[in-house]
Amino acid sequence: MKSDSISIMLLFVTFFSFAGWYMAETDNQILAQENSQLKAQTIHHE
């Protein structure tokens, strides 16, 4: 019984870790796109 609860806790920790990593990776891609757009705008304004 105790090992079952430990296994379930590890499963949830693993799931939330990967979910957090996925959200951070998606956010990084969005920020990279915004950054490249801002660089393109500053080049055109100079």
mmCIF entry with sequence, helices, sheets and N, C-alpha, C, O atoms, coordinates in Angstrom:
data_MODEL
# 
_entry.id   MODEL 
# 
_entity.id                         1 
_entity.type                       polymer 
_entity.pdbx_number_of_molecules   1 
# 
_entity_poly.entity_id                      1 
_entity_poly.type                           'polypeptide(L)' 
_entity_poly.nstd_linkage                   no 
_entity_poly.nstd_monomer                   no 
_entity_poly.pdbx_seq_one_letter_code       MKSDSISIMLLFVTFFSFAGWYMAETDNQILAQENSQLKAQTIHHE 
_entity_poly.pdbx_seq_one_letter_code_can   MKSDSISIMLLFVTFFSFAGWYMAETDNQILAQENSQLKAQTIHHE 
_entity_poly.pdbx_strand_id                 A 
# 
loop_
_entity_poly_seq.entity_id 
_entity_poly_seq.num 
_entity_poly_seq.mon_id 
_entity_poly_seq.hetero 
1 1  MET n 
1 2  LYS n 
1 3  SER n 
1 4  ASP n 
1 5  SER n 
1 6  ILE n 
1 7  SER n 
1 8  ILE n 
1 9  MET n 
1 10 LEU n 
1 11 LEU n 
1 12 PHE n 
1 13 VAL n 
1 14 THR n 
1 15 PHE n 
1 16 PHE n 
1 17 SER n 
1 18 PHE n 
1 19 ALA n 
1 20 GLY n 
1 21 TRP n 
1 22 TYR n 
1 23 MET n 
1 24 ALA n 
1 25 GLU n 
1 26 THR n 
1 27 ASP n 
1 28 ASN n 
1 29 GLN n 
1 30 ILE n 
1 31 LEU n 
1 32 ALA n 
1 33 GLN n 
1 34 GLU n 
1 35 ASN n 
1 36 SER n 
1 37 GLN n 
1 38 LEU n 
1 39 LYS n 
1 40 ALA n 
1 41 GLN n 
1 42 THR n 
1 43 ILE n 
1 44 HIS n 
1 45 HIS n 
1 46 GLU n 
# 
_struct_asym.id          A 
_struct_asym.entity_id   1 
# 
_struct_conf.conf_type_id            HELX_P 
_struct_conf.id                      HELX_P1 
_struct_conf.pdbx_PDB_helix_id       AA1 
_struct_conf.beg_label_comp_id       LYS 
_struct_conf.beg_label_asym_id       A 
_struct_conf.beg_label_seq_id        2 
_struct_conf.pdbx_beg_PDB_ins_code   ? 
_struct_conf.end_label_comp_id       HIS 
_struct_conf.end_label_asym_id       A 
_struct_conf.end_label_seq_id        45 
_struct_conf.pdbx_end_PDB_ins_code   ? 
_struct_conf.beg_auth_comp_id        LYS 
_struct_conf.beg_auth_asym_id        A 
_struct_conf.beg_auth_seq_id         2 
_struct_conf.end_auth_comp_id        HIS 
_struct_conf.end_auth_asym_id        A 
_struct_conf.end_auth_seq_id         45 
_struct_conf.pdbx_PDB_helix_class    1 
_struct_conf.details                 ? 
_struct_conf.pdbx_PDB_helix_length   44 
# 
_struct_conf_type.id          HELX_P 
_struct_conf_type.criteria    ? 
_struct_conf_type.reference   ? 
# 
loop_
_atom_site.group_PDB 
_atom_site.id 
_atom_site.type_symbol 
_atom_site.label_atom_id 
_atom_site.label_alt_id 
_atom_site.label_comp_id 
_atom_site.label_asym_id 
_atom_site.label_entity_id 
_atom_site.label_seq_id 
_atom_site.pdbx_PDB_ins_code 
_atom_site.Cartn_x 
_atom_site.Cartn_y 
_atom_site.Cartn_z 
_atom_site.occupancy 
_atom_site.B_iso_or_equiv 
_atom_site.pdbx_formal_charge 
_atom_site.auth_seq_id 
_atom_site.auth_comp_id 
_atom_site.auth_asym_id 
_atom_site.auth_atom_id 
_atom_site.pdbx_PDB_model_num 
ATOM 1   N N  . MET A 1 1  ? 0.826  -1.195 0.000   1.00 0.00 ? 1  MET A N  1 
ATOM 2   C CA . MET A 1 1  ? 0.000  0.000  0.000   1.00 0.00 ? 1  MET A CA 1 
ATOM 3   C C  . MET A 1 1  ? 0.869  1.257  0.000   1.00 0.00 ? 1  MET A C  1 
ATOM 4   O O  . MET A 1 1  ? 0.588  2.208  -0.730  1.00 0.00 ? 1  MET A O  1 
ATOM 5   N N  . LYS A 1 2  ? 1.917  1.262  0.813   1.00 0.00 ? 2  LYS A N  1 
ATOM 6   C CA . LYS A 1 2  ? 2.785  2.431  0.869   1.00 0.00 ? 2  LYS A CA 1 
ATOM 7   C C  . LYS A 1 2  ? 3.534  2.610  -0.450  1.00 0.00 ? 2  LYS A C  1 
ATOM 8   O O  . LYS A 1 2  ? 3.712  3.738  -0.909  1.00 0.00 ? 2  LYS A O  1 
ATOM 9   N N  . SER A 1 3  ? 3.968  1.528  -1.054  1.00 0.00 ? 3  SER A N  1 
ATOM 10  C CA . SER A 1 3  ? 4.688  1.630  -2.321  1.00 0.00 ? 3  SER A CA 1 
ATOM 11  C C  . SER A 1 3  ? 3.765  2.123  -3.438  1.00 0.00 ? 3  SER A C  1 
ATOM 12  O O  . SER A 1 3  ? 4.220  2.788  -4.369  1.00 0.00 ? 3  SER A O  1 
ATOM 13  N N  . ASP A 1 4  ? 2.480  1.803  -3.349  1.00 0.00 ? 4  ASP A N  1 
ATOM 14  C CA . ASP A 1 4  ? 1.525  2.299  -4.342  1.00 0.00 ? 4  ASP A CA 1 
ATOM 15  C C  . ASP A 1 4  ? 1.419  3.817  -4.266  1.00 0.00 ? 4  ASP A C  1 
ATOM 16  O O  . ASP A 1 4  ? 1.421  4.489  -5.297  1.00 0.00 ? 4  ASP A O  1 
ATOM 17  N N  . SER A 1 5  ? 1.328  4.355  -3.073  1.00 0.00 ? 5  SER A N  1 
ATOM 18  C CA . SER A 1 5  ? 1.206  5.808  -2.937  1.00 0.00 ? 5  SER A CA 1 
ATOM 19  C C  . SER A 1 5  ? 2.490  6.504  -3.385  1.00 0.00 ? 5  SER A C  1 
ATOM 20  O O  . SER A 1 5  ? 2.435  7.585  -3.972  1.00 0.00 ? 5  SER A O  1 
ATOM 21  N N  . ILE A 1 6  ? 3.645  5.891  -3.113  1.00 0.00 ? 6  ILE A N  1 
ATOM 22  C CA . ILE A 1 6  ? 4.915  6.467  -3.572  1.00 0.00 ? 6  ILE A CA 1 
ATOM 23  C C  . ILE A 1 6  ? 4.973  6.443  -5.092  1.00 0.00 ? 6  ILE A C  1 
ATOM 24  O O  . ILE A 1 6  ? 5.430  7.408  -5.705  1.00 0.00 ? 6  ILE A O  1 
ATOM 25  N N  . SER A 1 7  ? 4.528  5.375  -5.702  1.00 0.00 ? 7  SER A N  1 
ATOM 26  C CA . SER A 1 7  ? 4.516  5.279  -7.160  1.00 0.00 ? 7  SER A CA 1 
ATOM 27  C C  . SER A 1 7  ? 3.594  6.321  -7.774  1.00 0.00 ? 7  SER A C  1 
ATOM 28  O O  . SER A 1 7  ? 3.933  6.940  -8.784  1.00 0.00 ? 7  SER A O  1 
ATOM 29  N N  . ILE A 1 8  ? 2.436  6.514  -7.169  1.00 0.00 ? 8  ILE A N  1 
ATOM 30  C CA . ILE A 1 8  ? 1.501  7.520  -7.682  1.00 0.00 ? 8  ILE A CA 1 
ATOM 31  C C  . ILE A 1 8  ? 2.094  8.922  -7.535  1.00 0.00 ? 8  ILE A C  1 
ATOM 32  O O  . ILE A 1 8  ? 1.957  9.748  -8.436  1.00 0.00 ? 8  ILE A O  1 
ATOM 33  N N  . MET A 1 9  ? 2.745  9.192  -6.417  1.00 0.00 ? 9  MET A N  1 
ATOM 34  C CA . MET A 1 9  ? 3.374  10.497 -6.228  1.00 0.00 ? 9  MET A CA 1 
ATOM 35  C C  . MET A 1 9  ? 4.473  10.724 -7.257  1.00 0.00 ? 9  MET A C  1 
ATOM 36  O O  . MET A 1 9  ? 4.579  11.816 -7.816  1.00 0.00 ? 9  MET A O  1 
ATOM 37  N N  . LEU A 1 10 ? 5.287  9.711  -7.514  1.00 0.00 ? 10 LEU A N  1 
ATOM 38  C CA . LEU A 1 10 ? 6.344  9.844  -8.518  1.00 0.00 ? 10 LEU A CA 1 
ATOM 39  C C  . LEU A 1 10 ? 5.756  10.060 -9.906  1.00 0.00 ? 10 LEU A C  1 
ATOM 40  O O  . LEU A 1 10 ? 6.300  10.832 -10.696 1.00 0.00 ? 10 LEU A O  1 
ATOM 41  N N  . LEU A 1 11 ? 4.671  9.398  -10.205 1.00 0.00 ? 11 LEU A N  1 
ATOM 42  C CA . LEU A 1 11 ? 4.002  9.578  -11.490 1.00 0.00 ? 11 LEU A CA 1 
ATOM 43  C C  . LEU A 1 11 ? 3.528  11.021 -11.656 1.00 0.00 ? 11 LEU A C  1 
ATOM 44  O O  . LEU A 1 11 ? 3.731  11.625 -12.709 1.00 0.00 ? 11 LEU A O  1 
ATOM 45  N N  . PHE A 1 12 ? 2.895  11.576 -10.617 1.00 0.00 ? 12 PHE A N  1 
ATOM 46  C CA . PHE A 1 12 ? 2.423  12.958 -10.689 1.00 0.00 ? 12 PHE A CA 1 
ATOM 47  C C  . PHE A 1 12 ? 3.577  13.948 -10.787 1.00 0.00 ? 12 PHE A C  1 
ATOM 48  O O  . PHE A 1 12 ? 3.512  14.912 -11.549 1.00 0.00 ? 12 PHE A O  1 
ATOM 49  N N  . VAL A 1 13 ? 4.638  13.708 -10.011 1.00 0.00 ? 13 VAL A N  1 
ATOM 50  C CA . VAL A 1 13 ? 5.797  14.600 -10.066 1.00 0.00 ? 13 VAL A CA 1 
ATOM 51  C C  . VAL A 1 13 ? 6.407  14.581 -11.468 1.00 0.00 ? 13 VAL A C  1 
ATOM 52  O O  . VAL A 1 13 ? 6.757  15.628 -12.012 1.00 0.00 ? 13 VAL A O  1 
ATOM 53  N N  . THR A 1 14 ? 6.532  13.395 -12.046 1.00 0.00 ? 14 THR A N  1 
ATOM 54  C CA . THR A 1 14 ? 7.078  13.281 -13.398 1.00 0.00 ? 14 THR A CA 1 
ATOM 55  C C  . THR A 1 14 ? 6.188  13.979 -14.407 1.00 0.00 ? 14 THR A C  1 
ATOM 56  O O  . THR A 1 14 ? 6.679  14.695 -15.281 1.00 0.00 ? 14 THR A O  1 
ATOM 57  N N  . PHE A 1 15 ? 4.886  13.780 -14.296 1.00 0.00 ? 15 PHE A N  1 
ATOM 58  C CA . PHE A 1 15 ? 3.947  14.409 -15.227 1.00 0.00 ? 15 PHE A CA 1 
ATOM 59  C C  . PHE A 1 15 ? 4.035  15.926 -15.142 1.00 0.00 ? 15 PHE A C  1 
ATOM 60  O O  . PHE A 1 15 ? 4.133  16.599 -16.168 1.00 0.00 ? 15 PHE A O  1 
ATOM 61  N N  . PHE A 1 16 ? 4.000  16.476 -13.917 1.00 0.00 ? 16 PHE A N  1 
ATOM 62  C CA . PHE A 1 16 ? 4.033  17.931 -13.774 1.00 0.00 ? 16 PHE A CA 1 
ATOM 63  C C  . PHE A 1 16 ? 5.389  18.501 -14.174 1.00 0.00 ? 16 PHE A C  1 
ATOM 64  O O  . PHE A 1 16 ? 5.464  19.630 -14.658 1.00 0.00 ? 16 PHE A O  1 
ATOM 65  N N  . SER A 1 17 ? 6.456  17.739 -13.981 1.00 0.00 ? 17 SER A N  1 
ATOM 66  C CA . SER A 1 17 ? 7.768  18.211 -14.425 1.00 0.00 ? 17 SER A CA 1 
ATOM 67  C C  . SER A 1 17 ? 7.805  18.349 -15.938 1.00 0.00 ? 17 SER A C  1 
ATOM 68  O O  . SER A 1 17 ? 8.267  19.364 -16.459 1.00 0.00 ? 17 SER A O  1 
ATOM 69  N N  . PHE A 1 18 ? 7.318  17.331 -16.649 1.00 0.00 ? 18 PHE A N  1 
ATOM 70  C CA . PHE A 1 18 ? 7.310  17.405 -18.105 1.00 0.00 ? 18 PHE A CA 1 
ATOM 71  C C  . PHE A 1 18 ? 6.328  18.460 -18.602 1.00 0.00 ? 18 PHE A C  1 
ATOM 72  O O  . PHE A 1 18 ? 6.592  19.117 -19.610 1.00 0.00 ? 18 PHE A O  1 
ATOM 73  N N  . ALA A 1 19 ? 5.202  18.635 -17.914 1.00 0.00 ? 19 ALA A N  1 
ATOM 74  C CA . ALA A 1 19 ? 4.242  19.666 -18.309 1.00 0.00 ? 19 ALA A CA 1 
ATOM 75  C C  . ALA A 1 19 ? 4.872  21.047 -18.143 1.00 0.00 ? 19 ALA A C  1 
ATOM 76  O O  . ALA A 1 19 ? 4.705  21.906 -19.009 1.00 0.00 ? 19 ALA A O  1 
ATOM 77  N N  . GLY A 1 20 ? 5.585  21.270 -17.058 1.00 0.00 ? 20 GLY A N  1 
ATOM 78  C CA . GLY A 1 20 ? 6.265  22.541 -16.837 1.00 0.00 ? 20 GLY A CA 1 
ATOM 79  C C  . GLY A 1 20 ? 7.347  22.784 -17.863 1.00 0.00 ? 20 GLY A C  1 
ATOM 80  O O  . GLY A 1 20 ? 7.495  23.900 -18.362 1.00 0.00 ? 20 GLY A O  1 
ATOM 81  N N  . TRP A 1 21 ? 8.116  21.735 -18.188 1.00 0.00 ? 21 TRP A N  1 
ATOM 82  C CA . TRP A 1 21 ? 9.156  21.871 -19.206 1.00 0.00 ? 21 TRP A CA 1 
ATOM 83  C C  . TRP A 1 21 ? 8.540  22.215 -20.552 1.00 0.00 ? 21 TRP A C  1 
ATOM 84  O O  . TRP A 1 21 ? 9.065  23.063 -21.275 1.00 0.00 ? 21 TRP A O  1 
ATOM 85  N N  . TYR A 1 22 ? 7.436  21.571 -20.896 1.00 0.00 ? 22 TYR A N  1 
ATOM 86  C CA . TYR A 1 22 ? 6.779  21.834 -22.182 1.00 0.00 ? 22 TYR A CA 1 
ATOM 87  C C  . TYR A 1 22 ? 6.281  23.279 -22.257 1.00 0.00 ? 22 TYR A C  1 
ATOM 88  O O  . TYR A 1 22 ? 6.438  23.936 -23.286 1.00 0.00 ? 22 TYR A O  1 
ATOM 89  N N  . MET A 1 23 ? 5.687  23.772 -21.179 1.00 0.00 ? 23 MET A N  1 
ATOM 90  C CA . MET A 1 23 ? 5.190  25.155 -21.185 1.00 0.00 ? 23 MET A CA 1 
ATOM 91  C C  . MET A 1 23 ? 6.348  26.150 -21.294 1.00 0.00 ? 23 MET A C  1 
ATOM 92  O O  . MET A 1 23 ? 6.238  27.155 -21.995 1.00 0.00 ? 23 MET A O  1 
ATOM 93  N N  . ALA A 1 24 ? 7.449  25.874 -20.608 1.00 0.00 ? 24 ALA A N  1 
ATOM 94  C CA . ALA A 1 24 ? 8.605  26.768 -20.684 1.00 0.00 ? 24 ALA A CA 1 
ATOM 95  C C  . ALA A 1 24 ? 9.203  26.748 -22.090 1.00 0.00 ? 24 ALA A C  1 
ATOM 96  O O  . ALA A 1 24 ? 9.598  27.791 -22.611 1.00 0.00 ? 24 ALA A O  1 
ATOM 97  N N  . GLU A 1 25 ? 9.268  25.590 -22.693 1.00 0.00 ? 25 GLU A N  1 
ATOM 98  C CA . GLU A 1 25 ? 9.819  25.476 -24.050 1.00 0.00 ? 25 GLU A CA 1 
ATOM 99  C C  . GLU A 1 25 ? 8.933  26.223 -25.049 1.00 0.00 ? 25 GLU A C  1 
ATOM 100 O O  . GLU A 1 25 ? 9.445  26.905 -25.937 1.00 0.00 ? 25 GLU A O  1 
ATOM 101 N N  . THR A 1 26 ? 7.627  26.104 -24.914 1.00 0.00 ? 26 THR A N  1 
ATOM 102 C CA . THR A 1 26 ? 6.709  26.822 -25.793 1.00 0.00 ? 26 THR A CA 1 
ATOM 103 C C  . THR A 1 26 ? 6.859  28.325 -25.594 1.00 0.00 ? 26 THR A C  1 
ATOM 104 O O  . THR A 1 26 ? 6.847  29.083 -26.564 1.00 0.00 ? 26 THR A O  1 
ATOM 105 N N  . ASP A 1 27 ? 7.001  28.760 -24.349 1.00 0.00 ? 27 ASP A N  1 
ATOM 106 C CA . ASP A 1 27 ? 7.184  30.174 -24.062 1.00 0.00 ? 27 ASP A CA 1 
ATOM 107 C C  . ASP A 1 27 ? 8.486  30.682 -24.664 1.00 0.00 ? 27 ASP A C  1 
ATOM 108 O O  . ASP A 1 27 ? 8.533  31.798 -25.180 1.00 0.00 ? 27 ASP A O  1 
ATOM 109 N N  . ASN A 1 28 ? 9.539  29.880 -24.605 1.00 0.00 ? 28 ASN A N  1 
ATOM 110 C CA . ASN A 1 28 ? 10.818 30.274 -25.202 1.00 0.00 ? 28 ASN A CA 1 
ATOM 111 C C  . ASN A 1 28 ? 10.687 30.463 -26.706 1.00 0.00 ? 28 ASN A C  1 
ATOM 112 O O  . ASN A 1 28 ? 11.263 31.397 -27.263 1.00 0.00 ? 28 ASN A O  1 
ATOM 113 N N  . GLN A 1 29 ? 9.939  29.592 -27.366 1.00 0.00 ? 29 GLN A N  1 
ATOM 114 C CA . GLN A 1 29 ? 9.760  29.721 -28.809 1.00 0.00 ? 29 GLN A CA 1 
ATOM 115 C C  . GLN A 1 29 ? 8.983  30.987 -29.145 1.00 0.00 ? 29 GLN A C  1 
ATOM 116 O O  . GLN A 1 29 ? 9.309  31.677 -30.110 1.00 0.00 ? 29 GLN A O  1 
ATOM 117 N N  . ILE A 1 30 ? 7.955  31.296 -28.353 1.00 0.00 ? 30 ILE A N  1 
ATOM 118 C CA . ILE A 1 30 ? 7.175  32.521 -28.585 1.00 0.00 ? 30 ILE A CA 1 
ATOM 119 C C  . ILE A 1 30 ? 8.062  33.747 -28.385 1.00 0.00 ? 30 ILE A C  1 
ATOM 120 O O  . ILE A 1 30 ? 8.025  34.683 -29.185 1.00 0.00 ? 30 ILE A O  1 
ATOM 121 N N  . LEU A 1 31 ? 8.856  33.741 -27.322 1.00 0.00 ? 31 LEU A N  1 
ATOM 122 C CA . LEU A 1 31 ? 9.741  34.880 -27.065 1.00 0.00 ? 31 LEU A CA 1 
ATOM 123 C C  . LEU A 1 31 ? 10.792 35.026 -28.161 1.00 0.00 ? 31 LEU A C  1 
ATOM 124 O O  . LEU A 1 31 ? 11.138 36.148 -28.532 1.00 0.00 ? 31 LEU A O  1 
ATOM 125 N N  . ALA A 1 32 ? 11.298 33.931 -28.676 1.00 0.00 ? 32 ALA A N  1 
ATOM 126 C CA . ALA A 1 32 ? 12.276 34.001 -29.766 1.00 0.00 ? 32 ALA A CA 1 
ATOM 127 C C  . ALA A 1 32 ? 11.651 34.612 -31.017 1.00 0.00 ? 32 ALA A C  1 
ATOM 128 O O  . ALA A 1 32 ? 12.293 35.405 -31.705 1.00 0.00 ? 32 ALA A O  1 
ATOM 129 N N  . GLN A 1 33 ? 10.405 34.250 -31.314 1.00 0.00 ? 33 GLN A N  1 
ATOM 130 C CA . GLN A 1 33 ? 9.718  34.829 -32.467 1.00 0.00 ? 33 GLN A CA 1 
ATOM 131 C C  . GLN A 1 33 ? 9.501  36.331 -32.263 1.00 0.00 ? 33 GLN A C  1 
ATOM 132 O O  . GLN A 1 33 ? 9.724  37.119 -33.182 1.00 0.00 ? 33 GLN A O  1 
ATOM 133 N N  . GLU A 1 34 ? 9.068  36.728 -31.066 1.00 0.00 ? 34 GLU A N  1 
ATOM 134 C CA . GLU A 1 34 ? 8.857  38.145 -30.786 1.00 0.00 ? 34 GLU A CA 1 
ATOM 135 C C  . GLU A 1 34 ? 10.172 38.907 -30.875 1.00 0.00 ? 34 GLU A C  1 
ATOM 136 O O  . GLU A 1 34 ? 10.207 40.028 -31.383 1.00 0.00 ? 34 GLU A O  1 
ATOM 137 N N  . ASN A 1 35 ? 11.246 38.311 -30.387 1.00 0.00 ? 35 ASN A N  1 
ATOM 138 C CA . ASN A 1 35 ? 12.555 38.948 -30.416 1.00 0.00 ? 35 ASN A CA 1 
ATOM 139 C C  . ASN A 1 35 ? 13.016 39.155 -31.852 1.00 0.00 ? 35 ASN A C  1 
ATOM 140 O O  . ASN A 1 35 ? 13.551 40.212 -32.185 1.00 0.00 ? 35 ASN A O  1 
ATOM 141 N N  . SER A 1 36 ? 12.816 38.166 -32.696 1.00 0.00 ? 36 SER A N  1 
ATOM 142 C CA . SER A 1 36 ? 13.240 38.311 -34.091 1.00 0.00 ? 36 SER A CA 1 
ATOM 143 C C  . SER A 1 36 ? 12.397 39.369 -34.800 1.00 0.00 ? 36 SER A C  1 
ATOM 144 O O  . SER A 1 36 ? 12.909 40.088 -35.659 1.00 0.00 ? 36 SER A O  1 
ATOM 145 N N  . GLN A 1 37 ? 11.117 39.473 -34.454 1.00 0.00 ? 37 GLN A N  1 
ATOM 146 C CA . GLN A 1 37 ? 10.267 40.514 -35.040 1.00 0.00 ? 37 GLN A CA 1 
ATOM 147 C C  . GLN A 1 37 ? 10.717 41.894 -34.590 1.00 0.00 ? 37 GLN A C  1 
ATOM 148 O O  . GLN A 1 37 ? 10.741 42.831 -35.389 1.00 0.00 ? 37 GLN A O  1 
ATOM 149 N N  . LEU A 1 38 ? 11.073 42.028 -33.315 1.00 0.00 ? 38 LEU A N  1 
ATOM 150 C CA . LEU A 1 38 ? 11.548 43.321 -32.816 1.00 0.00 ? 38 LEU A CA 1 
ATOM 151 C C  . LEU A 1 38 ? 12.869 43.706 -33.475 1.00 0.00 ? 38 LEU A C  1 
ATOM 152 O O  . LEU A 1 38 ? 13.079 44.874 -33.804 1.00 0.00 ? 38 LEU A O  1 
ATOM 153 N N  . LYS A 1 39 ? 13.755 42.739 -33.668 1.00 0.00 ? 39 LYS A N  1 
ATOM 154 C CA . LYS A 1 39 ? 15.020 43.028 -34.348 1.00 0.00 ? 39 LYS A CA 1 
ATOM 155 C C  . LYS A 1 39 ? 14.768 43.474 -35.777 1.00 0.00 ? 39 LYS A C  1 
ATOM 156 O O  . LYS A 1 39 ? 15.430 44.389 -36.267 1.00 0.00 ? 39 LYS A O  1 
ATOM 157 N N  . ALA A 1 40 ? 13.824 42.842 -36.448 1.00 0.00 ? 40 ALA A N  1 
ATOM 158 C CA . ALA A 1 40 ? 13.498 43.212 -37.825 1.00 0.00 ? 40 ALA A CA 1 
ATOM 159 C C  . ALA A 1 40 ? 12.927 44.629 -37.863 1.00 0.00 ? 40 ALA A C  1 
ATOM 160 O O  . ALA A 1 40 ? 13.213 45.381 -38.795 1.00 0.00 ? 40 ALA A O  1 
ATOM 161 N N  . GLN A 1 41 ? 12.137 44.999 -36.881 1.00 0.00 ? 41 GLN A N  1 
ATOM 162 C CA . GLN A 1 41 ? 11.554 46.342 -36.841 1.00 0.00 ? 41 GLN A CA 1 
ATOM 163 C C  . GLN A 1 41 ? 12.636 47.389 -36.595 1.00 0.00 ? 41 GLN A C  1 
ATOM 164 O O  . GLN A 1 41 ? 12.614 48.456 -37.210 1.00 0.00 ? 41 GLN A O  1 
ATOM 165 N N  . THR A 1 42 ? 13.573 47.099 -35.711 1.00 0.00 ? 42 THR A N  1 
ATOM 166 C CA . THR A 1 42 ? 14.614 48.090 -35.410 1.00 0.00 ? 42 THR A CA 1 
ATOM 167 C C  . THR A 1 42 ? 15.547 48.264 -36.601 1.00 0.00 ? 42 THR A C  1 
ATOM 168 O O  . THR A 1 42 ? 16.066 49.358 -36.824 1.00 0.00 ? 42 THR A O  1 
ATOM 169 N N  . ILE A 1 43 ? 15.763 47.213 -37.358 1.00 0.00 ? 43 ILE A N  1 
ATOM 170 C CA . ILE A 1 43 ? 16.623 47.321 -38.550 1.00 0.00 ? 43 ILE A CA 1 
ATOM 171 C C  . ILE A 1 43 ? 15.939 48.222 -39.581 1.00 0.00 ? 43 ILE A C  1 
ATOM 172 O O  . ILE A 1 43 ? 16.607 49.034 -40.221 1.00 0.00 ? 43 ILE A O  1 
ATOM 173 N N  . HIS A 1 44 ? 14.644 48.096 -39.749 1.00 0.00 ? 44 HIS A N  1 
ATOM 174 C CA . HIS A 1 44 ? 13.929 48.904 -40.741 1.00 0.00 ? 44 HIS A CA 1 
ATOM 175 C C  . HIS A 1 44 ? 13.824 50.365 -40.324 1.00 0.00 ? 44 HIS A C  1 
ATOM 176 O O  . HIS A 1 44 ? 13.718 51.247 -41.176 1.00 0.00 ? 44 HIS A O  1 
ATOM 177 N N  . HIS A 1 45 ? 13.854 50.629 -39.006 1.00 0.00 ? 45 HIS A N  1 
ATOM 178 C CA . HIS A 1 45 ? 13.712 52.014 -38.540 1.00 0.00 ? 45 HIS A CA 1 
ATOM 179 C C  . HIS A 1 45 ? 15.024 52.771 -38.602 1.00 0.00 ? 45 HIS A C  1 
ATOM 180 O O  . HIS A 1 45 ? 15.014 54.002 -38.569 1.00 0.00 ? 45 HIS A O  1 
ATOM 181 N N  . GLU A 1 46 ? 16.142 52.088 -38.690 1.00 0.00 ? 46 GLU A N  1 
ATOM 182 C CA . GLU A 1 46 ? 17.444 52.790 -38.669 1.00 0.00 ? 46 GLU A CA 1 
ATOM 183 C C  . GLU A 1 46 ? 17.797 53.410 -39.982 1.00 0.00 ? 46 GLU A C  1 
ATOM 184 O O  . GLU A 1 46 ? 18.855 54.027 -40.109 1.00 0.00 ? 46 GLU A O  1 
# 
